[in-house]
Amino acid sequence: MEKIACGIDIGSMSTEAVLAVGDGSLLVWVEVPTRPNHQETASEVYATLLQAAGLESGQLDIVVGTGYGRRNIPFASRQITEISCHARGVVACFPEVRMLIDIGGQDSKVVHVDADGRVLDFAMNDKCAAGTGKFLNIMAQTLRFDLAELGSCSLQADKGAEISSICTVFAESEVISLIAAGSPVNEIALGVHQAMARRVISMVKQLGLRIPLAFTGGVARNPGMVKTLEIGLKVQLSVPDNPQIIGAYGAALLGLEIIS
């Protein structure tokens, strides 16, 4: 019987869980909001995953936790950093990729990877909301948008409003001032994306650009962010169909390697 591994990625905003089988194929995946109690979140996403797969917990061979809350999964066999898991997951999706950008709610990371999905080097922004999904959430609320609308709106602008601050609090004040001055909302939305992209691009330059380059994490679902990064980096980004699950997928793949 094929081995089955579960990967659970507890992020600051959402939690994903996947099941992968022996050859690395993705069997099923689910996503739930991350609650203040990470153990409850882990139990919820695990139960939802098992139900979706029609399996019992005893049929799984290993559970690997990753992400912001990985140490709060009491039934996990192992905990592995999200950097390692994203690297492994993205190379499984795009074998040729040698660098990835991962932007989640809590932090952003740029990672050099080798052909086997191992981490060679990385840069990380985890001290400031600028350059993270939290930044986009705050700006969307300020503009009275749903988060999904912010990216679409930015695509309608030919130029972005100037947002110079790298601090989220000050950038929010700039957005409020731009609204009061009557700046077009789509230009403000593009300016927000450009401000965030500058922070991420600086990390790419810090490590040294390598291509092909992939984009993972929940923010990679935002088409405005994808386009803004592509323009700023002058490259085409490889984006998985479900970029938010790459950490959990990589955790499951590493789990399969552990038990093989």
N, C-alpha and C positions, 0 to 999 in steps of 0.2 A: 504493500500500500504506500502511495506517495506521502512524503512528509508534508505537514501543513504548519506554517509559521504565521503568527499574528504580530503585527507591528502597530503600536499605539503611540501617536504623537500628540502630547498635550501642549498646546500653544496657549498664549495669553488670551486669545479671543475665540479660537475654535479648536476642537479635538477631532482627529481623524484616526480611524482604525482600518487596517486592511488584513486580508488573508492572502498569502501567496503559497503556491504549491511547489513541489520539488524542483521543477524545471525553471522556476522563477515567474511563472505565469500568475497574474493577478486574478484571484478567485472572486473576491467581492470587497467592497469598501463602503464605509459609512462616515458621516460627519455630524457632530453635535456641537452646540455652543459650550465653551468652557465655563464651568460654574466656579464660584469662589472655593468650594470644596473639591479639590482635585481628585480625591479618592472616589467621591460620588460620581464625578464626571467619568472617571476611568471605568467604573462599574457599569454606568449607563451605556457608554459607547461599546463596551465589550458585549453586554447583553444584546444590544441592537445588532451588532455584527453577527453574533452567533445565530440570532433569529433570522437575519437576512440570508445567511448561508445554510440554514437548516442543520446546524451542527450542535453538538454538546461540547463543553469545555474540555472534557476528557479525550476528545478526538484530535485536539491540537497538540503538537509536539513541543512548541516553545512560544512564549510571549515575550517580546522585546519592547521596552519602553524607551521613548526618546522625547525630546522637546523640553520646554520650559518646566513642565511638571513631571518629568520622567521618574523622579524618586518617590512620587506619590501614587504609584501603581502597585498595590500590595501583592498582586498575583503575577507580576512580571518576573520572568526568570533572569533577565539581564536588563541593564540600563546602558544605553549607548548615546553619545552626544549627537545632537541634531546635525552638526557639521558633517560628521562621518556618515550619518544616515542619508542626508541629502546628496552627498557625493556619490554614495553607492547607488541610490535610486535613480539619479539623473543619468549616470553612465549606462544603467540598464535600459533606459529609454532612448538615449542618444549615445551610442558607443564612441562616437568621434569627438564628443565634447571634452574640452580640456579646462574650462572655467565655467563657474556658475555664479549667478547672483540669486540669493535667496532673501526675499523680503517678507517678513511676517509682521504680526501686530506689535511685537515687543522689541525686535531688533532687525538689523539687516546684516548680511554676510556676503563676502565675495571669497570664493574658494578656487584654488588651483587643484585640479584632479588629474590622476593618471589614467591609463587605459583600463585599469582594474577597478576604478572607482575609489582609489585611496587618496586621502588628503595630502597634498604636497605643501601647501601654505594657505593661509587665509587672513583676511582682515575682517573686523567685526565692529559694528556700531551698536552698543547696548547701553550707552550712558545717556542718550538723548533721544527724544521721540522723533526728531527730524530724521528723515530717511527711513521711517518705519510706517507700518499700516496705521498706527495710532495717529500719526501726523495727518494722513489722508482722512481718517475718521473725523478728527477735530475740524478740519477745513470743510468737509462736506456738511457737517452740522452748522458751521458758521454761514455757509451759503444756502442753507435750508434744502439740501439735497440728500437723497439716499446715496449711500456710498457707490452703488452701481451706476447712478446717474452722473456722478462726478467725472468719471473717465469718458463716458460718451459725450458729455458736454464739452470737454477739453478738445475733442477731435473736431469740433465745429469751428475752432478758432485758427486763424492764420498766424497770429502772434500772441505771445503770452504777456500778461501784465507783469510788471517788474515787482518781484517779492525778494527783497535783498537779505532779510534776516535768516540766519541759520537756526534761530531759536524758535520753537513752536509757539510760545506765548507771544513773542514779538511779531512773528509771521501772522498769527491770528489777528493782531491789531492792525497790521498792514492790510489784510483782507477786508476788515471792517471799514477801514479808511477808503479803500478802493470802491467798495459798495456805495459808501456815502458820496463819493465823487462821481458816481454814475458810470464807472467802467463797465463794459460789457461782461456779463457773467461768464460767458464762455472763455473770454480772455483771462479772467481771473482764475478760472478752473485750470487753464493751460499753464498759467504762471505758477500755480500750486504744484503741478506735476514737474515743471522745470526746476523749481526750487528743491524738490525732493530728489530729482534725478542728479542734480549737481553733487549732493552729498554722496550718493552711491557711486557716481562716476569717479569721484576723488579717491574712493577706496579701490576701484578698478585700476586707476593709474598708479596707486601706491604699490599694488602687487605686480603690475605690468600686464597689459591686455594680452589674453591668449584666445584664439578662436579655433574651432567653433565655441560659442558662448551660449549657455542656457540660462533661463529665467524660471525660478521655482518659488513656491510659497504662495499664500493667498493673494498677495498683491499682484501676482502675475496674471490673475484673472481680469485685471483692469486693462482694457485695450489702450487707454490713454497713457498709462505708465509704460506699457510695452513700446508704443510708438515714440514716446519722448526719450526713452533710453536708447532706442535704436538710432534716433537722429543724433543724440548727444555722443554716442560711441561710434557712430558711422559703421555699424555692423547689423546684421540680421540676427535676432535672437531666436533660439530654439525654445519653444514653450510647450510643455507636455499638455495633453488634453485636460488633465486634472492636476494642475501644478500644486495645489494645496495638499495633495496626499503623498508627495514624493518623499517626505521625511518618514512617514509611516511605512511606505513601500520599501524604502531602503532599510528600515529597521527589520522588516520581515525577511528581506533577502539576506541580511547579515545573520539573522536567526537561523536561516536554512544552512548557512555556511558553518555555523557553530555546531549544529547537530549532524552535519554530513560526515 
